[in-house]
């Protein structure tokens, strides 16, 4: 049975047994989960941190109650607003960059950094669709538009601004509109100035391969670094501007074994001679496929070494290679991952964020390039991305009670420009780090959220599954907006009387390459589902849980796992909420495979899909999807809804017109979470008074 409800997007829609009440009315009840969520999501949340090279000036995007603005802090002091936006319309602000003296800022308004080729999102459904626009702010207040595009970067002297739009490079002064100087095939995905401002290096994605081009700003000439048949990435100039380092990667064939090939290499290009040189190729085995977190680029040291990410030991580490080649030296510890790193302003020390000693806890470490490491942050906080602001080190920090916010190490002490605090009258439980084993013996980490002690059990319970799948949940707010929201939702569910277990299933990050790239994950066999099932069995065995009232919720890859849970184990999972999940994993024929190999692969993909077990699906489900999703096709939810209807499975579904994969308007997150709470309250029979 499908429950069809057609009402406005702002309405808090519930199943037909309940009446429709506006979100505003619900939020006026201070004791309701709706009110709690509204207050929590009004907390400041920081992203896109960047610093000036020669001044202690830091800029970032701060979101409050869904309204985004760029703020600037001097020497770690209370920031001032550099923009004056006032509406929760889902317009992203991103791509921040400062001139080296910190006096001029550029940023992008609108567009989608994860879908550069797609039309800009329009989640507020404006009559005129927005476009990605580059703004320049001078002296912290004078805001002008440089043009349409993204990826703004100032020249080292601060006089010129370069940015891209598709395959077009635009140049202008810092105080005037930019103009197109050249256009090439493909999509420009990164650009870097040479130290003397004579060249702009362009990373260009051409679909089947990627190339690096050099634009000569003096002669207005475009040239290409001799490309191969893979993707040339991460162009980085040497300090003297004479050489350019880059990574050349290949996508391994679908059935390739990591022991039989090496799929990336480190190269340099000498600008004067036009000669390319292969510096190093990793050995076969762990690390033979290139992997890097978003915060990990190439970096040149003053003594002529190139820093790069590599997981040759099975763990993602920062390693150093002489520009003349040789054998790399890894600078960060074994059996620990690195998520971000920066060189000190004098180039003598390495700062990095790592989970040394505890895979679920991330701290900032410092070490001289030829010395031992020292922890700079303690065990009460979680560290994220890093930036340099002059001589100051900036860290994006979270804690169990604080959303993402920057802190700065200035003059030997930590300074906190903005201190997020939980709203008055709201308390959080301290998530408990737990471990359990799957059926095949794999050790799985998770975080357990328990209801307040005055809520006597037993309780209904929920498994939360993150997306990605290359993600990791931690026992604190997450530095990603999507998972910061998920954390406060799990806290709200716990305060509402649910036991919640957030599970870091295999194929996630933080636990080494073998965990992330284990056999038969996703469309190759869905082996990670057994970790999700083990999480439910862990909950079922607890004395404070009602074993018949266990639900599951998640989004994206987490939505895929929700679908698998309900299709395969409706006797274990009594209800589920699936945000923009994948439900049919089958793909077109894979190049390089024989017809027979493709047939077998398609069969495996189908058997790994929730739709393959639709006849066993009995539990009710809530489906939520934005119809401008460029990460997971909207049709994935449409086809599941049709199949559920044909099977007579009770389900509720909702669409956000114009929304992307990660909902851009805060009010849409609030509405979707409101649907989620009411859905679980109904189908998991949460006792009255909880």
C-alpha positions, -999 to 999 in steps of 0.1 A, spaced: 0 0 0 14 34 -10 4 64 11 0 93 -13 1 127 3 2 159 -18 9 190 1 32 220 1 70 213 7 69 234 39 42 213 55 52 187 80 37 157 62 29 125 81 11 93 74 -26 93 69 -32 84 104 -19 117 116 -29 153 108 -8 178 89 7 205 110 29 233 98 66 231 108 63 266 124 35 255 147 54 223 157 86 243 164 66 266 188 63 237 212 96 240 231 95 204 243 91 189 208 119 174 187 110 199 161 118 228 184 150 211 195 161 206 159 153 242 149 174 255 177 203 231 171 204 238 134 205 276 141 240 271 157 269 285 137 286 261 114 319 269 96 332 256 63 357 266 35 384 280 57 413 298 40 442 320 53 465 347 39 500 336 32 517 367 47 492 380 73 474 365 103 440 368 85 416 340 82 383 338 63 356 312 63 319 306 55 296 307 85 261 293 84 235 304 110 199 293 107 206 283 71 219 318 62 255 317 48 280 346 50 317 350 47 334 362 78 370 374 84 391 372 116 423 391 124 448 373 147 421 349 159 398 377 172 360 379 169 353 379 131 334 406 111 310 398 82 324 404 47 290 397 31 254 406 40 232 376 28 200 373 48 180 344 34 180 306 37 177 301 0 202 273 -4 228 295 -22 262 281 -15 292 303 -8 325 285 -15 359 287 -32 373 313 -8 408 327 -14 428 356 0 456 377 -15 489 370 2 486 402 22 450 392 32 435 426 21 414 412 -7 390 382 -7 374 363 -36 346 338 -33 320 320 -53 282 326 -49 260 298 -62 269 268 -83 279 234 -70 316 225 -63 308 188 -67 290 192 -100 308 219 -119 294 209 -153 258 209 -141 235 240 -141 237 258 -109 213 245 -82 180 264 -77 166 249 -45 146 280 -37 129 278 -71 137 313 -81 121 324 -114 156 332 -128 180 303 -123 211 314 -104 246 310 -118 280 306 -102 294 341 -97 328 351 -85 328 381 -60 358 402 -49 357 419 -15 383 446 -9 391 460 25 365 437 41 335 455 27 336 466 -9 319 438 -28 321 436 -66 314 409 -92 343 397 -112 323 375 -135 305 341 -139 327 311 -129 344 293 -101 379 283 -88 391 319 -81 429 323 -74 449 355 -70 483 359 -85 511 360 -60 513 398 -61 476 401 -56 471 422 -88 454 396 -110 425 372 -104 421 340 -124 390 318 -124 373 292 -147 340 285 -163 338 251 -181 369 250 -203 374 288 -203 400 306 -183 392 342 -172 416 368 -161 412 403 -146 426 426 -120 415 424 -84 394 456 -89 377 450 -123 357 425 -142 375 395 -157 375 385 -194 380 352 -212 415 347 -224 412 312 -238 389 282 -241 398 246 -245 380 213 -246 369 197 -213 363 211 -178 389 230 -158 389 214 -123 419 232 -107 442 261 -114 475 273 -98 496 304 -103 534 301 -107 554 320 -80 563 348 -105 528 351 -119 540 342 -154 520 310 -157 487 295 -147 486 257 -145 452 242 -154 440 207 -145 415 198 -173 391 168 -172 383 156 -207 361 127 -197 382 97 -207 414 113 -196 428 144 -179 455 169 -190 475 197 -175 479 229 -195 500 260 -189 487 295 -198 515 320 -204 501 352 -190 528 373 -207 526 359 -242 489 347 -241 500 312 -252 485 279 -241 507 248 -240 502 213 -227 524 191 -205 529 159 -225 499 138 -214 495 101 -212 463 80 -214 453 86 -177 444 116 -156 471 141 -149 462 158 -115 473 181 -87 497 205 -106 520 221 -81 548 246 -88 582 244 -71 591 274 -49 614 288 -76 587 283 -103 611 263 -126 593 229 -122 558 216 -118 550 184 -100 519 163 -107 503 129 -103 493 107 -132 466 82 -124 447 55 -142 413 40 -133 420 2 -128 399 -22 -149 369 -35 -130 382 -69 -121 419 -58 -117 438 -72 -87 459 -46 -68 488 -71 -67 492 -72 -105 496 -35 -115 505 0 -105 480 26 -114 497 59 -106 530 77 -107 546 110 -96 561 133 -123 578 166 -127 578 190 -157 607 215 -163 593 247 -177 624 259 -194 633 227 -213 597 214 -217 609 180 -205 587 157 -184 604 134 -159 590 103 -142 601 107 -105 586 76 -89 562 47 -94 549 29 -63 554 -8 -60 526 -33 -66 504 -40 -37 490 -16 -11 491 20 -23 494 9 -60 461 28 -66 461 65 -59 440 76 -30 439 110 -13 414 128 9 401 162 -3 426 181 19 457 163 5 476 179 -24 512 179 -34 535 203 -16 571 213 -23 595 219 6 622 246 6 649 219 5 635 205 -28 614 176 -17 578 168 -28 553 159 -1 525 136 -13 499 112 1 505 74 -1 492 43 16 520 19 7 518 6 43 481 1 40 474 34 58 472 69 42 504 88 52 523 119 41 556 109 24 584 129 9 604 123 -23 634 142 -35 627 161 -67 655 141 -82 637 108 -75 648 80 -53 630 63 -25 603 82 -5 604 87 32 571 87 51 568 114 77 536 104 95 531 72 117 522 37 107 487 24 113 472 59 112 455 79 85 461 116 76 432 138 65 449 172 61 484 186 62 502 220 58 538 232 59 546 259 84 552 294 69 590 289 71 587 255 55 606 237 83 577 219 100 548 197 90 514 201 106 489 173 100 456 159 112 457 122 121 440 95 141 472 82 157 465 57 185 427 58 181 411 55 147 379 73 159 398 103 172 415 130 151 442 153 165 466 179 151 503 169 152 534 189 145 569 177 136 600 192 121 607 178 87 636 160 103 623 154 138 597 139 160 560 146 162 541 164 190 504 166 195 490 201 194 453 193 203 439 171 231 416 142 233 384 163 241 381 177 205 381 164 169 404 182 144 396 186 107 411 207 79 442 229 84 452 263 70 480 287 74 473 324 82 507 341 81 526 323 108 494 311 125 481 276 122 443 274 118 423 242 126 387 234 119 376 219 152 345 201 165 336 184 198 306 164 212 288 197 219 303 221 194 298 224 156 327 230 133 346 262 141 381 275 134 407 279 161 441 296 156 475 290 172 486 326 175 516 338 195 519 305 213 483 302 224 451 289 209 425 315 201 388 308 193 371 335 172 336 319 175 326 296 203 296 275 193 274 266 223 244 243 226 211 263 228 199 270 263 181 241 279 195 215 255 218 188 267 237 161 247 246 126 257 282 117 253 283 92 225 299 59 235 325 44 212 316 7 207 330 -22 187 313 -54 176 320 -82 151 303 -91 118 295 -127 109 328 -131 91 347 -118 121 354 -82 109 358 -58 137 334 -28 133 334 6 151 304 27 160 290 53 182 261 46 206 236 73 216 215 65 247 183 82 259 185 102 291 186 81 323 152 94 334 136 77 303 132 42 315 135 14 290 134 -7 272 135 16 241 130 13 204 163 15 186 178 28 153 208 20 132 223 50 114 243 43 82 264 71 67 269 77 30 299 79 8 307 51 14 342 66 19 332 84 51 337 80 89 314 90 117 330 101 150 317 106 185 313 143 179 299 168 155 313 162 120 331 189 99 309 180 69 276 198 69 257 166 59 270 146 88 270 174 113 232 175 107 231 137 110 249 139 144 225 164 158 196 143 144 210 112 162 213 132 194 177 144 190 165 109 184 183 97 216 167 126 236 134 115 222 137 80 236 156 60 209 188 40 213 208 50 182 239 31 169 259 49 141 279 22 124 312 27 105 308 -2 81 335 -16 58 343 5 27 345 36 50 376 56 58 398 59 89 407 22 93 432 16 65 431 6 28 422 -30 35 390 -19 53 381 6 27 388 -16 -3 377 -49 11 364 -76 -12 328 -76 -27 316 -42 -15 287 -24 -31 278 -37 -66 304 -64 -63 285 -82 -36 273 -58 -9 296 -73 17 293 -42 39 257 -51 46 267 -78 70 282 -50 92 248 -32 92 231 -65 101 256 -70 129 248 -35 142 211 -45 145 220 -77 162 242 -58 187 212 -36 195 188 -66 197 210 -82 223 209 -52 246 185 -53 276 175 -16 271 162 -22 235 128 -36 224 141 -63 200 110 -61 177 113 -23 174 146 -17 156 146 7 126 173 20 103 180 54 86 206 69 63 212 87 31 229 82 -3 250 50 2 234 48 36 200 49 18 213 20 -3 220 1 29 186 10 43 171 -6 12 191 -37 16 182 -40 52 145 -38 46 145 -60 15 166 -87 31 157 -85 68 123 -71 73 121 -94 103 151 -77 119 144 -41 108 108 -30 115 109 3 96 134 25 77 140 60 63 159 62 30 172 96 18 182 97 -19 195 61 -19 206 37 -47 182 8 -53 193 -7 -86 231 -12 -88 232 -25 -124 254 -6 -149 258 -7 -187 284 -31 -201 319 -24 -188 346 -18 -214 374 -43 -213 352 -72 -201 341 -101 -223 304 -106 -230 304 -135 -205 323 -114 -179 298 -86 -183 269 -110 -179 283 -123 -147 290 -88 -135 255 -76 -142 241 -106 -123 263 -97 -93 253 -60 -95 216 -70 -96 220 -95 -66 237 -66 -47 206 -43 -52 177 -38 -29 153 -43 -58 166 -79 -62 149 -88 -30 117 -67 -34 94 -97 -29 109 -102 6 104 -65 16 77 -62 42 87 -33 65 74 2 59 98 28 45 99 66 41 116 78 9 129 114 5 147 128 -26 155 161 -42 147 160 -79 178 180 -90 202 154 -76 234 150 -96 250 124 -73 222 97 -72 197 97 -100 162 108 -88 149 79 -108 164 55 -83 137 65 -58 110 66 -84 117 30 -95 117 18 -59 84 35 -51 68 18 -81 81 -16 -71 70 -11 -35 35 -1 -47 34 -33 -69 43 -54 -39 18 -37 -16 45 -25 8 35 5 30 56 34 21 56 72 23 75 93 -3 84 130 -6 102 151 -32 119 185 -28 116 203 -61 150 218 -71 170 203 -43 204 187 -48 217 155 -32 228 173 -1 198 195 7 210 231 4 182 248 23 181 243 61 144 244 61 143 213 39 166 194 63 143 204 91 112 192 72 128 159 62 139 152 98 104 161 110 90 135 86 116 110 99 108 114 136 70 111 131 75 81 108 96 62 134 73 73 163 44 57 144 59 25 131 83 17 160 56 24 186 76 47 208 59 46 242 39 77 252 57 99 277 91 92 261 
